[in-house]
């Protein structure tokens, strides 16, 4: 860990090797929370593909080390203007507010840069820490999805949350 504070910044396409290091470093820790990943996922090439997949990401960075990430995926424009949020923080950095800071950066970017109206997120039923992050960031529960995602060898139920970012009409739509 560096002496400088951890900073939040947008992802860049050149981050692939550093991101591969990060996801490899936290691989065992993330196993109960993440879907199965093929070995290629943990390589710079796999992370380069991921960084080019249409998602938008923000990183928590300590020096040159990526220690957290928030991703907006499944971005839908038009009348929906929505995305799904996912995030992680290196366990060495847990409890410092980084997941909340990353979530806030993603919501700010979703509204100000992408013009989105709504962000959704899901957590395993037993992921109380992640549920606290979402509550602190203004997300509200909207339901429970049985068998929502295949994680750690089983279909896992998830609590679903959303945050409405604003009430303005989509760009180009009448008010």
N, C-alpha and C positions, 0 to 999 in steps of 0.2 A: 504494500500500500504506500502511496506517495504521501508527502506532507500537504500537498495542495488539495483543496476540496474536490469532491467528485462533482463533475459538471454534466449537464444534460445537453445533448446536441443531436441534430438530425443525422441519420445514417448516410454514408457515402458509398459509392460502388467500390472504392478502394479499401473498404473495411473488411472484405471477405476473409483474409488470413487471420486478422485479429478476432473476428467473430467466430471463426472455426476454432481458434484456441479457447475462446470463452465457452462455447457450447460443449466442447470436449471436457473442459475443466469441471463443468457442473453436471455432466451427463448422469452420473449415478444419483445425485441429489434430485434431479428433475424426473427420474423414472416414474414415481407415483403420480405425477401431474401432467406429463406430456404423452402424446401418442407415440407409438413405435416409430423409430426413425431408421432408415437404411444407413449403412456405414458411410455412404457418399455424403450424407448430410453433415458429417463431422469433418469434412475436408474443405479447404479453401474453394475448390471448384463447386462443391455443393452449396456453400454459403454464397458464392457469387451468383449462382442460379436463384437462390432464395432472395437475394437483394434485388434481383431483376424481375421478381414475380408479380409486380403490380401493387404489392403492399407498400405502406409507408411506415418508416421506423424511426424511433429516437433511441439513442443509447445513453446510458449512464457510463461515464468514462473516468477512470482514475489514472491520470497520466496518459499512457497509450493503451491501457488495459480496459476492455469493455467488461463492465461489471453488472450490467442490467440492460434490458431492452423492452420497449413497448412497440407493438405492431398493430397497425390498422389494416385489416385484410377484408376481402369481400366487399370492397368499396362499390356502392351502388349510387349512381347519380339520378337525374330525372326527378320524378316526384317523391321517391323514397329518400334519397340523400342520406345514406346510412352506411355504417361499417361495423365490423366486429373487432373488438380489442382483445389482445393477448399481451401478457407481460411476464417477465421473470427478473429476478435479482440473484446474483451470486450469493450463496449462503454466508460467505465471509462478510457481506455487506448488509445482511438482513437487519431489520429493526432500526434503520437510519432514516426512514421516510423516502427511500429511493423509489419504491414501487408507486407511492402516491405521487411523487414528483414526475415520474415517467408517465403516469396516467393523466396527470394534469397537462403535461406537454402534448400528449397525443390528443386530448380533447381540445386544447387551444388550437393546435394545428388543424384538426378536423374542421373546426368552425372557421378560423381565419384564413387558412390556406386552401382548404378543399371545399368549403361552403357546405359542409354536411349539417344535417339537422339532428341526427340521432346516432348514438354509439351504443352497441350492445356488448355484453360480456357474460361469460358463464364460468362458474366454479364448481368443482366437485363439492358434494354436500358437506364433506368434512374439512374443506379448506377455509377455515374460519379467518385466517390471516388475510387471505385474498378478499374475502367478503368485507372485512374491515377497511381494506384499501378502497374498495368500490364505494362503500358507504361514506368514507371521508371525502371522496371525490364527487359526491353528489349523485351517484347511481342509486336507483330504486329497484327493489325486487319486482319482477313481472311474472314469475312462475317457476315451476320445476319441470325439467324435461327428462323423462325416464329414458335410460339407454342412450343418452345424448352423444357420447364420444367413446371410442374404444381406446382405453388407456390401461397400461400395465396388465394386459392380458384379458380384460373384461370390458363389457359395455357399462359405462359409468353414468349414473344419474347426475344431473347438474342443476344448480340453481341458476336462473337467468336474471340478468339485471339490464337496465338501460339508463342512459342519461340523455335527456333532451337538451340540446345546446342553445336553441333559440326558437322563436315562433315566426320568423320571417318566411315569406314564400320562397320557393327555389328561384334562383336567378332565371329571369326570362318568363316567369309564370306570373299571372295576374294575382294581386293581393287578396 
